[in-house]
């Protein structure tokens, strides 16, 4: 006999105001069939249909809620930009981390432009802090360095009276190489009124946090847009740490941190006791970081009565809407992944910041990477464990983690859980393309425009995104493609799911689907050159192999050996990579440096053609200067790239 679906109707109408007749009919049929064996199949079918209608309607309602909440934040942010009166309750200091002094310089330049154009609040102090030279210190080490910098340069007294936002934005962005030079925190988003960048999106996203916290520090990532309903009775005005979390599937959780609450028994009881609040404040007993699904289940991270939450998949990616609870036995219908509480961001108070500064003074210079979420939050909670560092294979890192555990263990720990939320990660090219072109909720919330500030003739356009670009006549652009800051001559054809950035594309060019292509301005021995880097959208630039296995690397979806002849007399690994090192696409010298932007793009298009003919190495030998992405990061001139973008932007807006 199939399982009967039972619906608790007391909560149904509040969450989903639907006409009552179908629900009543299903309820009566359910009661009747508890004692009868007839019509069970019919009941099951009807119940499934009714449930799916209810679920679809609830998703629509939640989407509208998230859109409305986000647009309300837009309005508040615009008021901040236009408010010439009393300073509102907002961040006193916004810190943006940079990989090194070179990246700091280009970040500083971009922030100065934003301040001139009144794109960010003028009363906030913006500080870019580069990581210390030498060994990579990770987001945790970078946080410690930032705290020390603020204390040393402004005094602990000032730090004790500030609300500080630290945005971790340093790094090479190897999974999103169009942002490698200018930084992922300056990623452009095509909002309809005017394009904004991730920095403004983050300031909007967390606009209510400063008003709900004491002086202290708030840590945020630079590549996440979090849509959430923030209404409810919650704040950060408590000692110690306060984290933000949201329900998510185990699939998403394996790459994030997960909170296990002190009271994991019916946490939704608290939620339902306050129907007006989509948020819940809880006490975590421990925090687990990047654990397998099996470990999370064994440790009790899965939310009890997990049929109360369903991560309703809205797309092919991990983007999901988190639904408030309806107690339905519907596993046979949608097979939801067991939900857990996943991390997003966190805050700590001034006394904790001062303890961390003192700790850093005793361990610097760091000779290992520390992770802000893993190494600051895992020591917290009544059930925190030392396993994460005792099982480490890096003695120096374990030593530092042990000392940090001793400093932080016992610090008060709370988590604010937003149940009505959507988590959107924009850390890779494919994620960016999907969210900009295909994420309906995000597009509506941020009012993304398909064609913003774009000049075009009779170009044929489908579901794509064009940002401050010039399109020639007879151009054809397929769905899912983003084009930013480009000049496309007439007759250009671009396939699906492509990202084009900073290009001058010649007449009648053809760019195949799933292609990333991006031009960078270089300074080589006092000469300005241009390199156009081309990859497949899903190429893994970080995958590193020994030289003996380099042929296994894939470039534009093909093994390098098939297009270069690696290992034969025609081409060896020494022709592509520096000697005595492992091999990856990031360090492969695959891109000609040319004297103009247009010539550079032509060379990239010929590279694609040569790959199809298995003659790439023969083609590359015709160029005097070949560069890798690693070389690009050394030779880049970010200000020249910005001048090109600003020139196009001014032309489009004039």
C-alpha angles and dihedrals in degrees: 000000000000118000114266116236112233120199122198097216095188090081099030101081095049092053097039120019102204132153106284102222100083092045093049091049091052091047092052092046090049093052091047094050094051087082100026130067095204125099092014093133091047091049092050092051094047092045092051092050093048092047093051090051089051093046092048091050092048091051089052091051092048092048089053090049093052092046092050093047092051094048089050088056089051089056092049091049092051088052089054090054093049100037109110094168131073115352109260124225102276141119116315092199132020113197120195117191122221132196096234142339092281092057090042089057094055091043091052090050093051092048091051089054091050092051091049091051093044093239093136130040109278097212093064122094109232116200127180112202121190120214117257113271121260126031117032108258100192127221091302094053090044090054091052090048091050092051091051091047092053093047094047097044101037104019132250089267091063092044088053090058099045136092102215129195114198115195114192105218106143124115142072096282089220092173090053105035096174085071096045094097104035098030135251092257086067095053110141120241116195101228113174099239093047133329113267130190132232092266092063091041090056093047089052095043094056096033094124097047099082091056091054100047140071120234109300145092131302118198120207138170120238099221104056131089110195118193110198143157102240098184116124144069104302137118144159097238095122131099123266123008130352118184132191118229140171135192113266140159125271088248091064093037095062089075096042143047123277130206123218110200127222088236107038091159111107097331087172088070087075090046094052093046088069106040092179094061122079089182132077130197114211142165115244117215091200145351123227121198127211096336128161121260089251093055092046092051092046092050092051098250095137110099110249117247086023090182084079092073129044126186098217108207111225098178146007092277132067090270105125144169113231110219125208114242130292113167101230129148094221105136090124089059108050107358096219119202111248107267127234134179108262127196126248110164139334145211133210129189130242097264089054091048090053091050090052092050090052091047092051092052088060098049106035136147088054115218095190142043121266122195115219096217098037099042100036099042104035093069090058131091135047092275099042114145134210091215094103093066101026089060093047118122091209110080096193093051092046090052092054092043090052092053091047090049089055091051098047104031110110095024111138112264131195134166130206110210119202109200097183100063148116122214115209120184116196098182099119136044093247092050091050093050092049096048095044096046107022113025101098097188095049092044091052095044094051093031093233112199121216094215114027122173091343129148115206142158119213094324116161109235133184131171098330138116123243119187123188094329138137116229122194124220121282092024118151122203121181128216124288096027126129121203118186130179095350139140111215118188121215124294096025117156120201124184131220127295098014132146117210120182135176094350139147101205116198126233118290093004118163120211114187124227121278094027128143114200126172136166123219127191113232137192109214115178091333092311122115111231136166130227121192110203117204128189139153112269089243099039111132106228092179097054105113126195136177114264090253090061099037092114089071091069113105122223118187089351095304130100110256091232091064094054102032107029094234111191094027130096090264098063137003133186089259088067092061108028137042113266123268098018142101119265134243138148092258092066098035114115097227104134128082118223110226138185097245139033092241094049089049091054090048089054091052091051090050087050089058091048092048091052090057089053094044090239104109098124092051088052094048093051088069092071127082097209123039121177138189128214086259089057091046090059090055098042099037124124104203095182090060090052090051092048089056091049094046090049091055092043092052091048092051094047096044 
